[in-house]
């Protein structure tokens, strides 16, 4: 009998599996405005996700401050339920978000929760890929030069401030000058560029009104652009920590597609509000304030975000991530702290001037202060040939513009230059959400720069432009097709274009 008992005991001991699981647990020491101070998590990592057990369930927080006797974290959910003394569990995972093809066409929060009422995004949790929200930018060795254009469909930008895939081009200007409209036009135009694969576009709304985000989504859906777009919304009503991580989430989505060898375009609208959200979080964490009360690492915050935009080498898949950050200035002051920071990080800027906007020049691009430092390397040969003189002609016109009212007293050459400048300014105007295809831009600017529209009154230019494009499309569509396919303005095509323009002028 005793041998049977011993045998049974041995079997039980061998088959025993401990259910005990070691966990690192801390305690909430202090809580205020979504920021918690936690005692007892000595092994916590920066950017680590921790779970706070509250009376209403579990709330996620992200560790940002590592101090001698405690850690500071910001709550990424409903912080009102967090109380002093609540237990905090370490997860060991740095903040990361699920990414994948399923996101295309969806509107999501910075934590990838669906906001479009279309149900869950990731259904198979085992197959879901996670990307860290913060990631080291690819090194110079793994990159190659920007060499493929990213056409925006905006004549003034594609001609004079071209953007290439893998570039970081800042859109800067006062509020209500059309900054967002430029970014949305760039997204809408991607489906028109048949020479290059349509990139996945990510629009990140940081601190925007929910009504504005809704209008943008409706516009994208109406024009069929949502089928290649992801919208990440951290509206003005959401807590500052979510606004802080929103652009990093958008960047992680873009990196997923870039790592697959595809192209992605991410719009950060806008980084001024992102800086304000980070300032709020930092001050609540009691970090020392610096210039304009921003923390000392605000430059580093934006540089590590924007440096992740890149054109990868062929050995690394050849994908690209293009960034269009938006910055709002106060009374045109581009020398303020945040604008100067972001200008120094990016590869050029598109400056929108309020005075031009109020004069009716839309988009209100200031050609003198706007620049693209690398995009010209990616500009198509046809556009480069046509637009070479455009910037110079417009710059000369801006210098002489003060004398427009005295036009009758000026010599013939100066008067002609002013008249051509007025016509070119009218040609570069276009409505919001109405991108123009690359080949139509080339034909139109060729006629304008080479003086074929000289003699037309400035107020008649838009009507003549519409008739001219209609004429070329109907009777000389083959010329547009050749420019579209080759990206060049060959002698044969140029000769055909001259004949076509002469034929139009005889009408």
BALUM-356530 format. One record per residue (C-alpha): chain; x, y, z; residue number from 1; residue in one letter. Coordinates in steps of 0.5 Angstrom, whole numbers, padded with zeros to 4 digits. Layout:
<nodes>
A:X:Y:Z:NUM:a
...
</nodes>
This chain:
<nodes>
A:0000:0000:0000:1:x
A:0006:0005:0002:2:x
A:0009:0003:-0005:3:x
A:0003:0005:-0009:4:x
A:0002:0012:-0005:5:x
A:0010:0013:-0006:6:x
A:0009:0012:-0013:7:x
A:0003:0016:-0014:8:x
A:0006:0022:-0010:9:x
A:0012:0022:-0015:10:x
A:0008:0022:-0021:11:x
A:0004:0028:-0018:12:x
A:0011:0031:-0017:13:x
A:0013:0030:-0024:14:x
A:0007:0033:-0027:15:x
A:0007:0039:-0022:16:x
A:0007:0045:-0026:17:x
A:0008:0052:-0023:18:x
A:0002:0057:-0024:19:x
A:0006:0062:-0021:20:x
A:0009:0068:-0025:21:x
A:0014:0073:-0023:22:x
A:0012:0080:-0025:23:x
A:0015:0087:-0023:24:x
A:0009:0091:-0020:25:x
A:0010:0098:-0018:26:x
A:0005:0103:-0014:27:x
A:0002:0110:-0017:28:x
A:0005:0115:-0012:29:x
A:0002:0121:-0015:30:x
A:-0003:0123:-0020:31:x
A:-0005:0130:-0024:32:x
A:-0007:0132:-0031:33:x
A:-0006:0125:-0034:34:x
A:0001:0125:-0031:35:x
A:0003:0119:-0026:36:x
A:0009:0118:-0021:37:x
A:0010:0111:-0020:38:x
A:0014:0108:-0014:39:x
A:0017:0101:-0015:40:x
A:0019:0100:-0022:41:x
A:0026:0101:-0022:42:x
A:0028:0097:-0028:43:x
A:0023:0101:-0033:44:x
A:0025:0103:-0040:45:x
A:0024:0110:-0043:46:x
A:0018:0109:-0048:47:x
A:0016:0103:-0044:48:x
A:0008:0101:-0044:49:x
A:0006:0100:-0037:50:x
A:-0001:0098:-0034:51:x
A:-0005:0101:-0029:52:x
A:-0010:0097:-0025:53:x
A:-0016:0102:-0024:54:x
A:-0023:0101:-0021:55:x
A:-0025:0101:-0028:56:x
A:-0021:0096:-0031:57:x
A:-0014:0097:-0034:58:x
A:-0011:0103:-0037:59:x
A:-0004:0104:-0041:60:x
A:0001:0109:-0039:61:x
A:0008:0110:-0043:62:x
A:0014:0112:-0039:63:x
A:0018:0118:-0040:64:x
A:0022:0120:-0034:65:x
A:0027:0115:-0031:66:x
A:0029:0118:-0024:67:x
A:0033:0116:-0018:68:x
A:0027:0114:-0014:69:x
A:0021:0114:-0018:70:x
A:0019:0114:-0026:71:x
A:0014:0119:-0029:72:x
A:0009:0116:-0034:73:x
A:0003:0119:-0038:74:x
A:-0003:0116:-0039:75:x
A:-0006:0114:-0046:76:x
A:-0013:0113:-0044:77:x
A:-0018:0116:-0039:78:x
A:-0013:0118:-0033:79:x
A:-0019:0120:-0029:80:x
A:-0020:0113:-0026:81:x
A:-0013:0113:-0024:82:x
A:-0012:0114:-0016:83:x
A:-0006:0114:-0012:84:x
A:-0004:0107:-0009:85:x
A:-0007:0103:-0016:86:x
A:-0002:0098:-0017:87:x
A:0002:0098:-0024:88:x
A:0005:0092:-0028:89:x
A:0011:0093:-0032:90:x
A:0010:0090:-0039:91:x
A:0017:0090:-0042:92:x
A:0015:0092:-0048:93:x
A:0017:0099:-0051:94:x
A:0011:0103:-0054:95:x
A:0009:0100:-0061:96:x
A:0003:0100:-0066:97:x
A:0000:0094:-0070:98:x
A:0001:0096:-0078:99:x
A:-0001:0093:-0084:100:x
A:-0004:0093:-0091:101:x
A:-0011:0093:-0087:102:x
A:-0010:0100:-0085:103:x
A:-0011:0103:-0092:104:x
A:-0017:0106:-0093:105:x
A:-0018:0107:-0085:106:x
A:-0019:0113:-0080:107:x
A:-0015:0111:-0074:108:x
A:-0013:0114:-0067:109:x
A:-0005:0114:-0065:110:x
A:-0006:0107:-0062:111:x
A:-0009:0104:-0068:112:x
A:-0017:0104:-0065:113:x
A:-0022:0105:-0071:114:x
A:-0025:0112:-0071:115:x
A:-0029:0111:-0078:116:x
A:-0034:0106:-0075:117:x
A:-0033:0100:-0079:118:x
A:-0031:0095:-0074:119:x
A:-0024:0092:-0072:120:x
A:-0018:0093:-0076:121:x
A:-0013:0087:-0074:122:x
A:-0017:0081:-0074:123:x
A:-0012:0076:-0073:124:x
A:-0007:0078:-0067:125:x
A:-0002:0072:-0068:126:x
A:-0001:0075:-0075:127:x
A:-0001:0082:-0074:128:x
A:0006:0086:-0075:129:x
A:0008:0091:-0069:130:x
A:0013:0097:-0071:131:x
A:0016:0101:-0065:132:x
A:0013:0108:-0065:133:x
A:0020:0111:-0064:134:x
A:0026:0108:-0068:135:x
A:0033:0110:-0070:136:x
A:0033:0113:-0077:137:x
A:0036:0109:-0083:138:x
A:0044:0111:-0083:139:x
A:0047:0114:-0089:140:x
A:0050:0108:-0092:141:x
A:0043:0105:-0093:142:x
A:0040:0111:-0097:143:x
A:0041:0113:-0104:144:x
A:0040:0120:-0107:145:x
A:0033:0123:-0108:146:x
A:0032:0121:-0116:147:x
A:0024:0120:-0117:148:x
A:0019:0126:-0117:149:x
A:0013:0126:-0113:150:x
A:0008:0131:-0117:151:x
A:0004:0135:-0112:152:x
A:-0001:0137:-0118:153:x
A:0000:0144:-0116:154:x
A:0004:0148:-0122:155:x
A:0008:0153:-0118:156:x
A:0011:0147:-0113:157:x
A:0012:0142:-0119:158:x
A:0015:0147:-0123:159:x
A:0019:0151:-0118:160:x
A:0020:0148:-0111:161:x
A:0020:0140:-0114:162:x
A:0019:0135:-0109:163:x
A:0022:0128:-0109:164:x
A:0021:0121:-0106:165:x
A:0024:0121:-0100:166:x
A:0025:0128:-0099:167:x
A:0023:0132:-0093:168:x
A:0019:0139:-0095:169:x
A:0016:0144:-0090:170:x
A:0010:0147:-0091:171:x
A:0010:0154:-0087:172:x
A:0005:0160:-0087:173:x
A:0000:0163:-0082:174:x
A:-0006:0160:-0080:175:x
A:-0012:0160:-0086:176:x
A:-0007:0161:-0092:177:x
A:-0008:0154:-0095:178:x
A:-0002:0150:-0092:179:x
A:-0007:0144:-0091:180:x
A:-0010:0144:-0098:181:x
A:-0003:0144:-0101:182:x
A:-0002:0137:-0097:183:x
A:-0009:0134:-0099:184:x
A:-0008:0136:-0107:185:x
A:-0001:0132:-0106:186:x
A:-0005:0126:-0104:187:x
A:-0010:0127:-0109:188:x
A:-0005:0128:-0115:189:x
A:-0002:0121:-0113:190:x
A:-0007:0117:-0117:191:x
A:-0006:0121:-0123:192:x
A:0002:0120:-0124:193:x
A:0001:0113:-0128:194:x
A:0009:0113:-0129:195:x
A:0010:0112:-0122:196:x
A:0007:0107:-0117:197:x
A:0002:0110:-0113:198:x
A:0005:0111:-0106:199:x
A:0001:0110:-0099:200:x
A:-0001:0116:-0096:201:x
A:-0002:0118:-0089:202:x
A:-0005:0124:-0086:203:x
A:-0004:0125:-0079:204:x
A:-0008:0131:-0076:205:x
A:-0005:0133:-0069:206:x
A:-0010:0138:-0065:207:x
A:-0014:0139:-0071:208:x
A:-0022:0141:-0070:209:x
A:-0026:0134:-0071:210:x
A:-0030:0138:-0076:211:x
A:-0024:0139:-0081:212:x
A:-0021:0132:-0080:213:x
A:-0028:0130:-0082:214:x
A:-0029:0134:-0088:215:x
A:-0022:0132:-0091:216:x
A:-0024:0125:-0090:217:x
A:-0030:0126:-0094:218:x
A:-0026:0130:-0099:219:x
A:-0021:0124:-0100:220:x
A:-0027:0119:-0101:221:x
A:-0031:0123:-0106:222:x
A:-0025:0123:-0110:223:x
A:-0023:0116:-0109:224:x
A:-0016:0118:-0105:225:x
A:-0018:0114:-0099:226:x
A:-0017:0107:-0103:227:x
A:-0009:0109:-0102:228:x
A:-0010:0113:-0096:229:x
A:-0009:0112:-0088:230:x
A:-0012:0118:-0083:231:x
A:-0009:0118:-0076:232:x
A:-0013:0123:-0072:233:x
A:-0011:0126:-0065:234:x
A:-0016:0132:-0065:235:x
A:-0016:0138:-0061:236:x
A:-0021:0134:-0056:237:x
A:-0016:0128:-0054:238:x
A:-0011:0129:-0049:239:x
A:-0004:0132:-0050:240:x
A:0000:0125:-0050:241:x
A:-0004:0122:-0055:242:x
A:-0003:0128:-0060:243:x
A:0005:0127:-0058:244:x
A:0005:0120:-0060:245:x
A:0001:0121:-0067:246:x
A:0006:0123:-0072:247:x
A:0011:0118:-0069:248:x
A:0005:0113:-0070:249:x
A:0004:0116:-0078:250:x
A:0011:0115:-0079:251:x
A:0011:0108:-0076:252:x
A:0006:0106:-0081:253:x
A:0010:0109:-0087:254:x
A:0016:0105:-0085:255:x
A:0012:0099:-0085:256:x
A:0011:0100:-0093:257:x
A:0018:0103:-0094:258:x
A:0021:0097:-0091:259:x
A:0017:0093:-0096:260:x
A:0020:0097:-0102:261:x
A:0014:0101:-0103:262:x
A:0013:0109:-0103:263:x
A:0010:0112:-0098:264:x
A:0008:0120:-0096:265:x
A:0006:0122:-0089:266:x
A:0003:0129:-0088:267:x
A:0004:0132:-0081:268:x
A:-0001:0137:-0080:269:x
A:0002:0140:-0076:270:x
A:0008:0140:-0072:271:x
A:0007:0147:-0068:272:x
A:0001:0144:-0064:273:x
A:0005:0137:-0063:274:x
A:0011:0142:-0060:275:x
A:0005:0145:-0056:276:x
A:0003:0138:-0054:277:x
A:0010:0136:-0052:278:x
A:0011:0142:-0048:279:x
A:0005:0141:-0044:280:x
A:0007:0133:-0042:281:x
A:0014:0136:-0041:282:x
A:0012:0141:-0036:283:x
A:0007:0136:-0032:284:x
A:0013:0131:-0032:285:x
A:0017:0137:-0028:286:x
A:0022:0138:-0034:287:x
A:0026:0144:-0034:288:x
A:0023:0149:-0039:289:x
A:0028:0153:-0044:290:x
A:0026:0158:-0049:291:x
A:0019:0160:-0050:292:x
A:0018:0154:-0044:293:x
A:0019:0149:-0049:294:x
A:0023:0143:-0046:295:x
A:0031:0143:-0048:296:x
A:0030:0137:-0053:297:x
A:0024:0140:-0057:298:x
A:0029:0140:-0063:299:x
A:0031:0133:-0062:300:x
A:0024:0131:-0062:301:x
A:0023:0133:-0069:302:x
A:0029:0131:-0072:303:x
A:0029:0124:-0070:304:x
A:0022:0124:-0073:305:x
A:0023:0127:-0079:306:x
A:0030:0124:-0080:307:x
A:0026:0117:-0081:308:x
A:0024:0120:-0088:309:x
A:0029:0117:-0093:310:x
A:0030:0114:-0100:311:x
A:0033:0107:-0099:312:x
A:0038:0104:-0103:313:x
A:0036:0098:-0108:314:x
A:0040:0093:-0103:315:x
A:0035:0095:-0098:316:x
A:0029:0094:-0102:317:x
A:0029:0101:-0105:318:x
A:0023:0104:-0102:319:x
A:0022:0111:-0100:320:x
A:0018:0115:-0094:321:x
A:0017:0122:-0096:322:x
A:0015:0127:-0090:323:x
A:0011:0134:-0091:324:x
A:0011:0137:-0084:325:x
A:0007:0143:-0083:326:x
A:0008:0149:-0079:327:x
A:0004:0155:-0077:328:x
A:0007:0162:-0076:329:x
A:0005:0168:-0072:330:x
A:0004:0174:-0076:331:x
A:0009:0171:-0081:332:x
A:0015:0170:-0076:333:x
A:0019:0165:-0079:334:x
A:0025:0166:-0075:335:x
A:0021:0164:-0068:336:x
A:0023:0158:-0065:337:x
A:0020:0152:-0067:338:x
A:0020:0154:-0075:339:x
A:0027:0155:-0075:340:x
A:0028:0149:-0072:341:x
A:0024:0145:-0077:342:x
A:0027:0149:-0083:343:x
A:0034:0147:-0081:344:x
A:0032:0139:-0081:345:x
A:0028:0139:-0087:346:x
A:0030:0139:-0094:347:x
A:0027:0146:-0096:348:x
A:0020:0150:-0095:349:x
A:0014:0152:-0099:350:x
A:0013:0159:-0095:351:x
A:0006:0161:-0096:352:x
A:0005:0169:-0095:353:x
A:-0001:0172:-0092:354:x
A:-0001:0178:-0097:355:x
A:-0001:0174:-0103:356:x
A:-0007:0170:-0100:357:x
A:-0011:0176:-0099:358:x
A:-0009:0179:-0106:359:x
A:-0012:0172:-0109:360:x
A:-0006:0169:-0111:361:x
A:-0008:0161:-0109:362:x
A:-0004:0158:-0107:363:x
A:0000:0164:-0104:364:x
A:0007:0161:-0105:365:x
A:0012:0166:-0104:366:x
A:0017:0164:-0110:367:x
A:0023:0168:-0106:368:x
A:0023:0165:-0100:369:x
A:0021:0158:-0102:370:x
A:0026:0153:-0104:371:x
A:0027:0145:-0105:372:x
A:0034:0143:-0104:373:x
A:0034:0136:-0107:374:x
A:0028:0136:-0111:375:x
A:0031:0138:-0117:376:x
A:0035:0132:-0118:377:x
A:0028:0128:-0118:378:x
A:0025:0133:-0123:379:x
A:0023:0130:-0130:380:x
A:0027:0133:-0136:381:x
A:0021:0136:-0139:382:x
A:0019:0140:-0133:383:x
A:0026:0142:-0132:384:x
A:0027:0145:-0139:385:x
A:0020:0149:-0139:386:x
A:0021:0152:-0132:387:x
A:0028:0154:-0132:388:x
A:0026:0161:-0134:389:x
A:0020:0161:-0130:390:x
A:0023:0163:-0123:391:x
A:0027:0168:-0126:392:x
A:0022:0171:-0130:393:x
A:0017:0172:-0123:394:x
A:0023:0174:-0119:395:x
A:0024:0180:-0124:396:x
A:0017:0181:-0124:397:x
A:0016:0182:-0117:398:x
A:0022:0187:-0117:399:x
A:0018:0191:-0122:400:x
A:0011:0190:-0119:401:x
A:0011:0196:-0115:402:x
A:0011:0200:-0122:403:x
A:0005:0197:-0124:404:x
A:0001:0203:-0123:405:x
A:0006:0207:-0127:406:x
A:0006:0202:-0133:407:x
A:0004:0208:-0138:408:x
A:0010:0211:-0137:409:x
A:0015:0205:-0137:410:x
A:0019:0203:-0143:411:x
A:0017:0198:-0148:412:x
A:0021:0192:-0145:413:x
A:0020:0194:-0138:414:x
A:0012:0194:-0139:415:x
A:0012:0187:-0143:416:x
A:0016:0184:-0137:417:x
A:0011:0186:-0132:418:x
A:0005:0184:-0137:419:x
A:0008:0177:-0138:420:x
A:0009:0177:-0130:421:x
A:0002:0178:-0129:422:x
A:0000:0173:-0134:423:x
A:0005:0168:-0131:424:x
A:0002:0169:-0124:425:x
A:-0005:0168:-0127:426:x
A:-0003:0161:-0130:427:x
A:0000:0159:-0123:428:x
A:-0006:0160:-0120:429:x
A:-0011:0154:-0118:430:x
A:-0017:0152:-0114:431:x
A:-0016:0148:-0108:432:x
A:-0017:0140:-0109:433:x
A:-0016:0141:-0117:434:x
A:-0009:0138:-0118:435:x
A:-0007:0139:-0125:436:x
A:-0003:0133:-0129:437:x
A:0004:0133:-0130:438:x
A:0004:0133:-0138:439:x
A:-0002:0139:-0138:440:x
A:0003:0143:-0133:441:x
A:0009:0142:-0138:442:x
A:0005:0144:-0144:443:x
A:0001:0150:-0140:444:x
A:0008:0153:-0138:445:x
A:0012:0152:-0144:446:x
A:0006:0157:-0147:447:x
A:0007:0162:-0142:448:x
A:0014:0162:-0141:449:x
A:0016:0163:-0148:450:x
A:0011:0169:-0149:451:x
A:0005:0165:-0153:452:x
A:0000:0168:-0148:453:x
A:0003:0175:-0149:454:x
A:-0002:0180:-0150:455:x
A:-0007:0177:-0147:456:x
A:-0010:0181:-0141:457:x
A:-0009:0178:-0134:458:x
A:-0016:0178:-0132:459:x
A:-0017:0173:-0139:460:x
A:-0012:0169:-0137:461:x
A:-0016:0163:-0134:462:x
A:-0021:0163:-0139:463:x
A:-0016:0162:-0144:464:x
A:-0012:0157:-0140:465:x
A:-0018:0153:-0140:466:x
A:-0020:0153:-0147:467:x
A:-0012:0152:-0149:468:x
A:-0012:0145:-0145:469:x
A:-0019:0143:-0148:470:x
A:-0016:0145:-0155:471:x
A:-0009:0141:-0153:472:x
A:-0013:0135:-0150:473:x
A:-0018:0134:-0156:474:x
A:-0014:0135:-0162:475:x
A:-0007:0134:-0160:476:x
A:-0008:0129:-0154:477:x
A:-0002:0125:-0157:478:x
A:0003:0130:-0155:479:x
A:0001:0130:-0148:480:x
A:0001:0122:-0148:481:x
A:0009:0122:-0151:482:x
A:0010:0127:-0145:483:x
A:0007:0123:-0140:484:x
A:0010:0117:-0142:485:x
A:0017:0119:-0143:486:x
A:0018:0125:-0138:487:x
A:0022:0129:-0143:488:x
A:0020:0134:-0148:489:x
A:0024:0132:-0154:490:x
A:0025:0136:-0161:491:x
A:0020:0132:-0164:492:x
A:0015:0134:-0159:493:x
A:0017:0141:-0158:494:x
A:0016:0142:-0165:495:x
A:0009:0139:-0165:496:x
A:0007:0143:-0159:497:x
A:0009:0150:-0163:498:x
A:0005:0148:-0169:499:x
A:-0001:0146:-0164:500:x
A:0000:0153:-0160:501:x
A:0000:0157:-0167:502:x
A:-0006:0153:-0169:503:x
A:-0009:0155:-0162:504:x
A:-0007:0163:-0163:505:x
A:-0011:0163:-0170:506:x
A:-0017:0161:-0167:507:x
</nodes>
